[in-house]
Amino acid sequence: MISPARAAAFDALREVASARRDLPAALASVRPGLSDARDAALATDLVTGTLRWQNELDFLIAHYAKRPIARLDFEVLQILRLGAYQLLHLDRVPAAAAVNDAVAMTRRAKKSSAAGLVNAVLRTISRNRGDLPLPPPDQAIDYLEVTLSHPRWLASRWCRRFGFAGAQKWESFNNAPAPLTIRVNRLKTDAASLSKALAGHGVELAACRFAPDGFTVKSGNPLQTPVADSGMFLVQDEASQLVSLLAEARPGEALLDTCASPGGKTVAMAASSGDQANIVAADFRSARVRLLGETVRSSGARSIRLVQADLERGLPFGPVFDLVFVDAPCSGLGIIRRDPDIRWRRHESDLARLGARQLAMLRQAAAAVKPGGRLVYSTCSSEPEENDHVVEALLRDPRSPFALVDFRGRVPALEPVLDERGLLRTSPGEHGLEAFFGAVLERDRSSMAGSSR
């Protein structure tokens, strides 16, 4: 009998590999069928790990199957990937169980004719675990592409930008499991009270290195405790928490968060202002607005109002906000560690298209900033086409009334993650964090409405 976790992992992986769902949606679709929390955790590990190491696994499967990956049946390939991942990266899974379940899964998928191939390839991989024919580090790009399992275009790009050692360190970071990171909701509690509440349910926390309200979960699972429903904390990446600090939200200010869902940064701004700012949180899709609403309600914030609006098509506001925050939709190449399928879904040609879209959104957002107000632009991308180039394009416009703010010396917690221009720029190599970017622009106090367009 196939274990429930492996069966669910196969179903989820098939959805991701066929591009029908992204990783979070695929995992969400199979979790209801897994009543045991251990099965749910194993299924998540299997799918995430298989996607993380996909290039390495495909290289070995092709080598031992003696045929190109493209000649393998789609479902058989997913079964081989899952089996190979377990054999090479999960010590706690017995090799025999991984192989036997893979063969049984092949038959369940009505691919019985491939059962012998699956059995032979996986047993050969298992026998050769100590001497795999993977490219060594002296074959730099092949090593980054295959052995460290990243797309060749991205491996080449990072090697040019950061050198081989920097690219190797970045890719190794991406291949390590990401810790669960949470942020204290200061609208409801403080760090000491949250730590005590979670400790009572066997959860051990450690303070984040940079984010002042952040904790990394060392043991236990806060999401499986009664505290999870209290609104005392939000799940949020540490680098994302740092981006929120660029807002410097103050009591009495009018703030607009233009791409607000799921709401972590919006709630952080409400907390920073003591729930005394006037915050409008907007997003485009109805499902995103619903998710945003759930986060806001759970947080207890009273200063946030929700609006459904499409930033690309223009906002229903004039230049009335002290702060407009644009956490722009992006490639997500800075958060590959948390979402490993991103590396396979993105292409280098995406970057120019995304950058143009982001610039259009930033220009629309700029029109809602009042004279003397601030415009914050951020992404979870590592690539300059989506970051520096977008900001520079806005500033190069002779009609733009904005100037770049050097953020150094303003928020102590941000000092270690600001570059020489005062831009927020986190990275795996320098900070051990996902790659986030953030810039603050200030509008000339004498500028006239509409001159930013």
Disulfide bonds with the S-S distance in Angstrom:
none
